[in-house]
Structures are given as structure tokens and as C-alpha cells.
Amino acid sequence: MTAGGAPQVGGSALPGGVMMRTRGRVGVAVRSEADGAIVTTAFAPRTPTGRWAGWPLLRGAVAMRTALTTGREAMEAGERLRWGDGTDARDGRGAAATAAVVVGALVGGLAQVLGFRVAPVVIAKEAGLTGAWFIVAEAALRLGLLLGALMLVAALPPFRRLLRYHGAEHKAIAAFEAGAALTAPSAACFTRFHPRCGTSYLVVSAFVSIAVYGAVLAITGAFSYTALIATRLVGGPVVTALTFEIQRQAARRRGPWALVTRPGLAAQRLTTREPGHGELDVAIAALRAALGPDPARAPCRVGTGA
């Protein structure tokens, strides 16, 4: 729960900035490539309004779909803000960046299916494993591939500032949830690790998949490549829904539930870096935009480059 009954906030890092999201509003803040000023905008997310969207298990799938569509819109808005009005027509950099986001999403989706769903099945089966050993090995391979990919990304220089923005996003949310002042010096005092991070979600999902796919194998006994891969593709939404519920409870409770968050928090050492005040200023600006009263307001400048 957030301080004083305040709305729960989520977010993500963007190229050159941060996206923050409340239930009814998304705020985007980036550094302008022209002069380094922090430029912000906000929009209303497209979320289902039916009562069913809040039902347990279904709300996990709804949250994932909303996160994907909101993330795409935020990236497009962030690129327009980074390069300024008219940049697309002037030199194509904004259009190229947007195209890169779309292509990256498609390639990332394909790599996720092949690398994290199909590959572990093939490796574990070709190793001659069966039964419980197969299920555990498959999950371990999936988690190992995930951590390896995160380590590779963390080591690449172009991603270092993105990881600092990720850390700034977490610190800004932590300051808000604690009821602290929404300033860079205040946010700097908080941790860069957060239990609701997508990194934590991916780690928890690897453990949930052991239970889900283990149960399916025990019930059906199907062990052909076709059955195993189809199960992973069809069972993905089930793992997503269960992981969402588990992570939701773990983020709200203490005691034994804290054990659930620890592996994900440890993995965030790979996906976040300690931000400077420049990144924190951007994260705070995005948070203020997300908390503002008017989703339709025009972009505004709130500072100069750091």
C-alpha cells in the first residue's frame, strides 16, 4: 500500500527518460536532444473498464496487455519529445527511432518465445531428462538464460544510462510511496530495488512455471516435443496470471512473503544502476506528470540539462 491511500504507481525506463503510470494516467519525461531540457507529456492509458478486469487471475493478463500497449505508446511519445516537433520530417531520426522500437519489440517477442520457451525444452529433453528432473532443469535453464541475457545487456555501454533511469524510476516510486518529498535529493535516499519490478516478475515466473508445467506433465503424461512446446505456449498466460497474483501479494505483505521477493530484488542488481540527480530529476518529472490532474495537457518544459 502507498502512503496515505495514494494511488499505486508503476513505471519503466525509456531511451533518454522515464515512464510512470497510475491507474488513470501515464506520464512521460525525457531529456530533449536539442538542449537537454526535461520535456514531459501525459496521456490516459487504454485499460478495460469491465468488472471482470479486476477478477483474480484475469487481472494478471489484463495488466500484462495494458503494460505492453502503454509501454509502446510511451516509447513513441518519448521519442517524439526527445527529438522535438518536426524532427521526423527534418532528418528522419524520430521516425527511425520509432521504427527501431517496433522492430525491437517484434524481434524481442520472437527471441522470448524461441529462447525462453522452446530452447529450455529442447535442451532438457535432449539431455535425456524426464519427469520432475526435466521440469526443474527446464525452469533452471530458462532462469539461467534470462540472467545471462540481463548480464549481457548490463555490460553493454549503450544500456548503462537506461539502467540508471531504471534505478531512478524505482527510487522516485519509493519516495512517493513513503510520502517523502518528490525531489531528486529526497528520492536519492531510497533504494533502487523494488518488489513490483518487471525483473522480479520474470524471476518469480520461472519458479511458478515449475509448479504449472509439472502439474500438466503429471496429469497428461505427454512428453513429445509437440506437446511440450504447445503446453509452454498455451500455458504462458496461466503462468503470467499466477505470477501476477503471487507478486502482488508479496509486494503488499511482510513476513514469509518477503522470501518471494528476494530472488527478484537480487536480479535487479543487473537491471538497475545507481542514478545521478540528472536521472532522478527526469523520473520525478515523469511521476509528477502521471499524478497531474489533466491527462490531455500539452507537453511542458520543466528544467535544463544536467
Secondary structure as the mmCIF struct_conf table of DSSP 4:
data_model
#
loop_
_struct_conf.conf_type_id
_struct_conf.id
_struct_conf.beg_label_comp_id
_struct_conf.beg_label_asym_id
_struct_conf.beg_label_seq_id
_struct_conf.end_label_comp_id
_struct_conf.end_label_asym_id
_struct_conf.end_label_seq_id
HELX_RH_3T_P HELX_RH_3T_P1 ALA A 3 GLY A 5
HELX_LH_PP_P HELX_LH_PP_P1 ALA A 6 GLN A 8
STRN STRN1 GLY A 10 LEU A 14
TURN_TY1_P TURN_TY1_P1 PRO A 15 GLY A 16
STRN STRN2 GLY A 17 ARG A 21
BEND BEND1 ARG A 23 GLY A 24
STRN STRN3 VAL A 26 ARG A 31
TURN_TY1_P TURN_TY1_P2 GLU A 33 ASP A 35
STRN STRN4 ILE A 38 PHE A 43
BEND BEND2 GLY A 50 GLY A 50
HELX_RH_3T_P HELX_RH_3T_P2 ARG A 51 GLY A 54
BEND BEND3 TRP A 55 TRP A 55
TURN_TY1_P TURN_TY1_P3 PRO A 56 LEU A 57
HELX_RH_AL_P HELX_RH_AL_P1 LEU A 58 TRP A 83
TURN_TY1_P TURN_TY1_P4 ASP A 85 GLY A 86
HELX_RH_AL_P HELX_RH_AL_P2 THR A 87 ASP A 91
BEND BEND4 GLY A 92 GLY A 92
HELX_RH_AL_P HELX_RH_AL_P3 ARG A 93 VAL A 113
HELX_RH_PI_P HELX_RH_PI_P1 LEU A 114 VAL A 118
HELX_RH_AL_P HELX_RH_AL_P4 ALA A 119 GLU A 126
TURN_TY1_P TURN_TY1_P5 ALA A 127 GLY A 128
HELX_RH_AL_P HELX_RH_AL_P5 GLY A 131 ALA A 155
BEND BEND5 LEU A 156 LEU A 156
HELX_RH_3T_P HELX_RH_3T_P3 PRO A 157 PHE A 159
HELX_RH_AL_P HELX_RH_AL_P6 ARG A 160 GLU A 177
TURN_TY1_P TURN_TY1_P6 ALA A 178 GLY A 179
BEND BEND6 LEU A 182 THR A 183
HELX_RH_AL_P HELX_RH_AL_P7 ALA A 184 ALA A 187
TURN_TY1_P TURN_TY1_P7 ALA A 188 CYS A 189
BEND BEND7 PHE A 190 PHE A 190
BEND BEND8 ARG A 192 ARG A 192
TURN_TY1_P TURN_TY1_P8 PRO A 195 ARG A 196
HELX_RH_AL_P HELX_RH_AL_P8 GLY A 198 THR A 220
BEND BEND9 SER A 224 SER A 224
HELX_RH_AL_P HELX_RH_AL_P9 TYR A 225 ARG A 252
HELX_RH_3T_P HELX_RH_3T_P4 GLY A 255 TRP A 257
HELX_RH_AL_P HELX_RH_AL_P10 ALA A 258 THR A 271
HELX_RH_AL_P HELX_RH_AL_P11 HIS A 277 LEU A 291
BEND BEND10 GLY A 292 PRO A 293
TURN_TY1_P TURN_TY1_P9 PRO A 295 ALA A 296
HELX_LH_PP_P HELX_LH_PP_P2 ARG A 297 PRO A 299
STRN STRN5 CYS A 300 ARG A 301
#
